[in-house]
Amino acid sequence: MPRMNILNTVEREAFNSPPVFSSFQRKQYFDFPSKLRRFAAGLRNPAYQLGFLRVFLSARRATNCLRGA
């Protein structure tokens, strides 16, 4: 079965490259409350710390979508 081409080459490269954030946007999207950072620092494994903070970002994004932000 042939593969569907949904995106052209330029769109595919844009999709696969990381987004470019301004300084304000980085602070807005990736700043964690200090209480949350302290809790994550208490997790033993750095992979667990990263996973915990990643779940927080996903949950924050989902609640912003529900609010219409």
C-alpha positions in Angstrom: 0.0 0.0 0.0 1.5 3.4 -0.9 2.3 5.9 1.8 0.1 9.0 2.0 1.9 12.4 1.7 0.0 14.7 4.1 2.8 17.2 4.6 5.2 18.6 2.0 8.9 18.6 2.7 9.0 22.1 4.3 6.0 21.4 6.5 7.5 18.0 7.5 10.8 19.7 8.6 8.9 22.4 10.5 6.8 19.7 12.3 9.9 17.7 13.2 12.0 20.6 14.5 11.6 21.9 18.0 9.6 25.1 18.5 11.3 28.4 18.9 10.2 30.2 22.1 10.9 33.7 23.2 12.3 34.3 26.7 8.8 35.2 28.0 7.3 32.1 26.5 10.0 29.9 28.0 9.3 31.3 31.4 5.6 31.0 30.9 5.6 27.4 29.8 8.6 25.8 31.6 8.6 27.6 35.0 7.6 25.2 37.8 6.3 26.4 41.2 9.1 26.1 43.9 7.1 23.6 45.9 6.8 21.3 42.9 10.5 21.6 42.1 11.4 20.7 45.7 9.1 17.6 45.5 10.7 16.5 42.2 14.2 17.1 43.7 13.3 14.6 46.4 12.7 11.8 43.8 15.7 9.5 43.7 16.2 9.0 40.0 16.7 11.9 37.5 14.5 10.1 35.0 11.7 10.0 37.7 12.2 13.7 38.3 11.9 14.5 34.6 8.9 12.3 34.1 7.1 13.9 37.1 7.7 17.4 35.8 6.7 16.3 32.2 3.4 15.0 33.6 2.8 18.3 35.3 3.4 20.2 32.0 0.9 17.9 30.3 -1.7 18.4 33.0 -1.2 22.1 32.9 -1.6 22.2 29.2 -4.8 20.1 29.3 -6.4 22.3 31.9 -5.5 25.4 29.9 -7.2 23.8 26.9 -10.3 23.1 28.9 -10.4 26.7 30.1 -10.0 28.0 26.6 -6.6 29.6 27.2 
